[in-house]
Amino acid sequence: MAMRSKLEANQPERRAAMTASAARERIMRAVDDLFYREGVQAVGVDAVIARAGVNKMSLYRNFGSKDQLITAFLEDRNRQYWEWWDAVMQRHDSGPRQKLYGLFEDLQARVTRKGYRGCPFVNLAAELSNAKHPARAVIMRNKQELKRRLCELAKAAGAKDPEALSESLILLMEGAYASSQTCGSDGPANSLARTAKALIDSQCRKEKKRELRQWSSNRAGSCSETKSSSG
């Protein structure tokens, strides 16, 4: 009987923890769309609460402030982005140069998709004027990791200067993100994969004919599968 009373006493605590977890998930789903589609400055806490269907206390219990909520949004977008990246690398697994080609083919399909709203890290960097905002660290970490991974692939592909190639490819990516918003889905971003390939080929040693044939055979279906999450 004493054991049963103890278990019953703990039930409200467990229910409260589950409710807080469920509220956090609903809030994160709400900002994943609202912050990305409308921007963090245009979306107030009340709009988030209304979309999530939670009360204000639940939001502040989970995040403390809007700045913390913005940072949590970007942390989740960062996670989504690397999940997308890993899926791209798995689809194009016939060598480092093919991984680079495939990355930009899939990225082109992503940035020219109807309704694409750009890279969330670039968007928020433009919105957050305060260099000390905690979300800024998430943006910097994402871009640093991007450079590291691209540099690693460029080195494995035999680039003459892997760091220079990785920086050039990042510049190309950032330009595609901007072009997708200024010129739309029919704009210059449709040249992304072709331009990236020319850049990669100019830096990397010539491939054997067999490797080129492998790339050509894989290219046709490589752009069909893309995720709708981040950057």
VOPAGU-2260 file (C-alpha; in pm, 1 decimal, decimal comma):
REM VOPAGU-2260
SITE   aa  ch    i         X         Y         Z
SITE  MET   A    0       0,0       0,0       0,0
SITE  ALA   A    1     285,4     234,3      91,5
SITE  MET   A    2     455,3     152,5    -241,1
SITE  ARG   A    3     133,7     229,9    -430,6
SITE  SER   A    4      97,7     565,7    -255,3
SITE  LYS   A    5     455,2     651,6    -345,7
SITE  LEU   A    6     393,2     571,1    -713,1
SITE  GLU   A    7      72,8     775,0    -714,5
SITE  ALA   A    8     257,5    1067,8    -558,5
SITE  ASN   A    9     509,9    1059,9    -842,1
SITE  GLN   A   10     247,7    1052,1   -1119,9
SITE  PRO   A   11     181,7    1430,2   -1133,8
SITE  GLU   A   12     557,4    1492,0   -1157,9
SITE  ARG   A   13     590,2    1252,3   -1451,1
SITE  ARG   A   14     285,5    1400,8   -1623,3
SITE  ALA   A   15     427,3    1751,6   -1579,8
SITE  ALA   A   16     759,1    1643,9   -1734,3
SITE  MET   A   17     580,7    1484,5   -2030,0
SITE  THR   A   18     366,5    1795,0   -2075,5
SITE  ALA   A   19     674,0    2020,8   -2076,1
SITE  SER   A   20     842,0    1795,3   -2332,7
SITE  ALA   A   21     531,7    1790,8   -2552,8
SITE  ALA   A   22     501,8    2169,8   -2527,2
SITE  ARG   A   23     863,8    2213,3   -2632,2
SITE  GLU   A   24     811,5    1991,1   -2934,1
SITE  ARG   A   25     503,4    2187,2   -3040,8
SITE  ILE   A   26     685,0    2518,1   -2998,0
SITE  MET   A   27     980,8    2393,1   -3203,1
SITE  ARG   A   28     748,9    2278,0   -3482,6
SITE  ALA   A   29     584,4    2621,5   -3482,5
SITE  VAL   A   30     906,4    2823,0   -3504,7
SITE  ASP   A   31    1058,1    2585,1   -3759,4
SITE  ASP   A   32     797,5    2717,9   -4001,6
SITE  LEU   A   33     729,5    3068,6   -3868,3
SITE  PHE   A   34    1088,2    3182,7   -3815,6
SITE  TYR   A   35    1198,3    3032,4   -4146,4
SITE  ARG   A   36     908,2    3162,9   -4355,1
SITE  GLU   A   37     856,9    3504,9   -4194,6
SITE  GLY   A   38    1180,5    3585,6   -4009,8
SITE  VAL   A   39    1256,7    3616,0   -3640,8
SITE  GLN   A   40    1195,6    3990,5   -3620,2
SITE  ALA   A   41     849,5    3973,6   -3777,9
SITE  VAL   A   42     729,4    3685,8   -3559,2
SITE  GLY   A   43     645,0    3768,6   -3198,4
SITE  VAL   A   44     607,7    3537,3   -2901,8
SITE  ASP   A   45     228,9    3563,7   -2920,4
SITE  ALA   A   46     229,7    3432,6   -3278,9
SITE  VAL   A   47     445,5    3137,7   -3172,8
SITE  ILE   A   48     215,1    3058,3   -2880,7
SITE  ALA   A   49     -93,8    3076,4   -3104,1
SITE  ARG   A   50      60,3    2846,3   -3367,4
SITE  ALA   A   51     193,1    2598,0   -3110,2
SITE  GLY   A   52    -126,8    2593,5   -2904,4
SITE  VAL   A   53      55,0    2636,1   -2572,5
SITE  ASN   A   54      45,9    2902,6   -2303,4
SITE  LYS   A   55     310,0    3170,5   -2248,1
SITE  MET   A   56     433,6    3005,8   -1928,7
SITE  SER   A   57     511,7    2685,2   -2121,7
SITE  LEU   A   58     721,0    2880,1   -2371,2
SITE  TYR   A   59     923,4    3066,8   -2110,1
SITE  ARG   A   60     960,9    2756,1   -1893,9
SITE  ASN   A   61    1124,9    2579,8   -2189,1
SITE  PHE   A   62    1327,1    2864,3   -2339,6
SITE  GLY   A   63    1351,2    3154,1   -2095,5
SITE  SER   A   64    1349,5    3425,7   -2363,4
SITE  LYS   A   65    1284,8    3484,0   -2731,5
SITE  ASP   A   66    1661,1    3497,9   -2791,2
SITE  GLN   A   67    1694,8    3148,8   -2645,8
SITE  LEU   A   68    1408,2    3033,0   -2866,9
SITE  ILE   A   69    1580,1    3176,8   -3176,6
SITE  THR   A   70    1901,3    2998,7   -3079,9
SITE  ALA   A   71    1716,2    2669,4   -3026,5
SITE  PHE   A   72    1554,6    2711,7   -3370,3
SITE  LEU   A   73    1895,3    2750,6   -3533,9
SITE  GLU   A   74    2043,5    2459,9   -3338,6
SITE  ASP   A   75    1764,7    2240,3   -3473,6
SITE  ARG   A   76    1816,0    2371,9   -3826,9
SITE  ASN   A   77    2185,3    2294,9   -3791,0
SITE  ARG   A   78    2098,2    1935,7   -3698,0
SITE  GLN   A   79    1861,3    1908,8   -3994,8
SITE  TYR   A   80    2123,2    2046,4   -4231,8
SITE  TRP   A   81    2386,1    1787,2   -4142,7
SITE  GLU   A   82    2129,6    1509,9   -4164,3
SITE  TRP   A   83    2059,1    1629,9   -4518,7
SITE  TRP   A   84    2432,5    1646,2   -4592,5
SITE  ASP   A   85    2491,7    1291,5   -4467,3
SITE  ALA   A   86    2206,3    1163,6   -4684,6
SITE  VAL   A   87    2359,7    1337,0   -4988,5
SITE  MET   A   88    2699,5    1181,7   -4916,7
SITE  GLN   A   89    2540,6     836,3   -4894,9
SITE  ARG   A   90    2359,8     882,4   -5227,5
SITE  HIS   A   91    2681,4     981,6   -5404,5
SITE  ASP   A   92    2927,5     729,8   -5264,1
SITE  SER   A   93    3143,8     651,5   -5568,0
SITE  GLY   A   94    3431,5     881,4   -5472,1
SITE  PRO   A   95    3512,5    1226,5   -5329,6
SITE  ARG   A   96    3477,4    1412,7   -5658,1
SITE  GLN   A   97    3141,4    1248,2   -5722,3
SITE  LYS   A   98    3036,1    1349,5   -5371,2
SITE  LEU   A   99    3118,8    1710,4   -5456,4
SITE  TYR   A  100    2935,1    1692,1   -5788,6
SITE  GLY   A  101    2636,3    1528,4   -5620,0
SITE  LEU   A  102    2629,1    1782,4   -5339,0
SITE  PHE   A  103    2585,8    2069,9   -5582,7
SITE  GLU   A  104    2336,0    1881,9   -5798,9
SITE  ASP   A  105    2119,1    1817,8   -5493,1
SITE  LEU   A  106    2172,3    2171,8   -5365,9
SITE  GLN   A  107    2061,4    2312,5   -5701,4
SITE  ALA   A  108    1741,2    2108,0   -5680,7
SITE  ARG   A  109    1690,2    2237,8   -5326,8
SITE  VAL   A  110    1741,1    2610,3   -5390,3
SITE  THR   A  111    1530,3    2613,1   -5708,4
SITE  ARG   A  112    1236,9    2439,2   -5542,6
SITE  LYS   A  113     913,6    2640,9   -5534,8
SITE  GLY   A  114     862,6    2798,9   -5194,9
SITE  TYR   A  115    1231,1    2781,4   -5093,0
SITE  ARG   A  116    1304,4    3067,7   -4852,0
SITE  GLY   A  117    1681,7    3062,0   -4852,7
SITE  CYS   A  118    1944,6    2948,4   -4606,4
SITE  PRO   A  119    1818,0    3004,8   -4249,3
SITE  PHE   A  120    2171,9    3080,0   -4129,6
SITE  VAL   A  121    2219,9    3351,7   -4391,8
SITE  ASN   A  122    1870,5    3488,1   -4327,2
SITE  LEU   A  123    1923,2    3518,7   -3953,4
SITE  ALA   A  124    2273,5    3661,2   -3989,9
SITE  ALA   A  125    2111,9    3947,7   -4181,8
SITE  GLU   A  126    1837,0    3990,0   -3921,4
SITE  LEU   A  127    2049,9    3973,7   -3606,7
SITE  SER   A  128    2253,1    4294,7   -3593,6
SITE  ASN   A  129    2392,2    4215,3   -3247,8
SITE  ALA   A  130    2720,1    4029,0   -3304,1
SITE  LYS   A  131    2697,4    3889,1   -2949,2
SITE  HIS   A  132    2356,1    3727,9   -2996,9
SITE  PRO   A  133    2389,7    3358,4   -2897,0
SITE  ALA   A  134    2244,8    3245,7   -3232,6
SITE  ARG   A  135    2545,1    3405,2   -3404,8
SITE  ALA   A  136    2767,8    3134,3   -3257,5
SITE  VAL   A  137    2545,1    2867,5   -3413,8
SITE  ILE   A  138    2572,3    3038,9   -3753,5
SITE  MET   A  139    2950,2    3058,4   -3727,2
SITE  ARG   A  140    2976,6    2695,7   -3618,5
SITE  ASN   A  141    2765,7    2580,0   -3914,2
SITE  LYS   A  142    2975,8    2770,0   -4168,1
SITE  GLN   A  143    3304,2    2658,4   -4012,1
SITE  GLU   A  144    3192,7    2295,2   -4023,1
SITE  LEU   A  145    3082,2    2341,7   -4383,8
SITE  LYS   A  146    3427,9    2468,2   -4477,5
SITE  ARG   A  147    3594,8    2181,6   -4290,8
SITE  ARG   A  148    3387,6    1918,3   -4468,4
SITE  LEU   A  149    3428,5    2076,7   -4811,0
SITE  CYS   A  150    3803,0    2111,5   -4757,2
SITE  GLU   A  151    3822,6    1744,9   -4658,1
SITE  LEU   A  152    3638,5    1639,0   -4974,1
SITE  ALA   A  153    3847,4    1871,1   -5191,8
SITE  LYS   A  154    4168,9    1725,8   -5050,0
SITE  ALA   A  155    4045,8    1369,3   -5106,0
SITE  ALA   A  156    3948,1    1462,5   -5463,6
SITE  GLY   A  157    4304,6    1575,6   -5533,2
SITE  ALA   A  158    4252,5    1952,5   -5537,2
SITE  LYS   A  159    4570,1    2155,3   -5589,3
SITE  ASP   A  160    4462,8    2393,6   -5311,0
SITE  PRO   A  161    4182,5    2232,7   -5103,4
SITE  GLU   A  162    4128,9    2538,0   -4883,8
SITE  ALA   A  163    4097,6    2773,4   -5182,1
SITE  LEU   A  164    3854,2    2534,8   -5353,0
SITE  SER   A  165    3641,6    2497,9   -5039,1
SITE  GLU   A  166    3621,0    2875,0   -4998,5
SITE  SER   A  167    3525,4    2919,0   -5365,0
SITE  LEU   A  168    3253,6    2654,4   -5332,8
SITE  ILE   A  169    3115,2    2821,4   -5019,3
SITE  LEU   A  170    3103,8    3152,6   -5204,5
SITE  LEU   A  171    2914,2    2977,9   -5485,0
SITE  MET   A  172    2667,9    2827,8   -5235,6
SITE  GLU   A  173    2606,5    3161,0   -5064,0
SITE  GLY   A  174    2545,7    3322,5   -5402,4
SITE  ALA   A  175    2292,3    3051,7   -5490,1
SITE  TYR   A  176    2108,0    3111,5   -5161,6
SITE  ALA   A  177    2085,4    3484,3   -5238,6
SITE  SER   A  178    1993,1    3433,5   -5604,4
SITE  SER   A  179    1710,1    3198,9   -5510,8
SITE  GLN   A  180    1544,3    3486,4   -5324,7
SITE  THR   A  181    1624,3    3776,0   -5557,7
SITE  CYS   A  182    1575,7    3603,1   -5894,5
SITE  GLY   A  183    1341,8    3318,5   -5803,7
SITE  SER   A  184    1345,0    2951,7   -5892,2
SITE  ASP   A  185    1402,3    3021,9   -6263,3
SITE  GLY   A  186    1708,6    3239,7   -6203,9
SITE  PRO   A  187    2085,8    3185,7   -6210,3
SITE  ALA   A  188    2069,8    2924,7   -5930,9
SITE  ASN   A  189    1983,0    2677,5   -6207,7
SITE  SER   A  190    2346,4    2700,7   -6316,6
SITE  LEU   A  191    2479,6    2603,2   -5973,5
SITE  ALA   A  192    2574,4    2238,6   -6045,6
SITE  ARG   A  193    2735,3    2319,7   -6380,7
SITE  THR   A  194    2935,9    2608,6   -6236,0
SITE  ALA   A  195    3047,3    2402,2   -5935,8
SITE  LYS   A  196    3161,4    2118,1   -6163,1
SITE  ALA   A  197    3372,6    2356,7   -6371,7
SITE  LEU   A  198    3527,3    2496,9   -6054,7
SITE  ILE   A  199    3599,0    2150,8   -5911,6
SITE  ASP   A  200    3746,6    2024,3   -6240,3
SITE  SER   A  201    3973,8    2329,1   -6266,9
SITE  GLN   A  202    4126,5    2248,0   -5926,7
SITE  CYS   A  203    4134,5    1868,1   -5928,4
SITE  ARG   A  204    4356,8    1636,4   -6128,5
SITE  LYS   A  205    4205,0    1465,6   -6430,3
SITE  GLU   A  206    3996,0    1158,7   -6366,3
SITE  LYS   A  207    4023,6     830,7   -6545,1
SITE  LYS   A  208    3765,3     767,6   -6818,5
SITE  ARG   A  209    3602,9     493,6   -6610,7
SITE  GLU   A  210    3540,3     740,4   -6325,2
SITE  LEU   A  211    3390,2     992,4   -6565,1
SITE  ARG   A  212    3157,3     729,8   -6707,9
SITE  GLN   A  213    3053,2     637,7   -6353,3
SITE  TRP   A  214    2966,7    1000,5   -6277,2
SITE  SER   A  215    2767,7    1035,4   -6601,3
SITE  SER   A  216    2564,5     721,6   -6529,5
SITE  ASN   A  217    2484,6     835,0   -6174,0
SITE  ARG   A  218    2399,4    1195,0   -6258,6
SITE  ALA   A  219    2053,4    1147,1   -6411,0
SITE  GLY   A  220    1871,4    1034,6   -6098,6
SITE  SER   A  221    2082,0    1206,0   -5835,5
SITE  CYS   A  222    1878,4    1524,1   -5796,9
SITE  SER   A  223    1538,7    1365,2   -5743,4
SITE  GLU   A  224    1575,8    1305,9   -5369,0
SITE  THR   A  225    1618,9    1618,4   -5159,5
SITE  LYS   A  226    1500,4    1712,4   -4810,4
SITE  SER   A  227    1313,3    2029,4   -4730,0
SITE  SER   A  228    1507,6    2122,3   -4413,7
SITE  SER   A  229    1784,7    2371,1   -4368,6
SITE  GLY   A  230    2055,5    2563,7   -4544,7
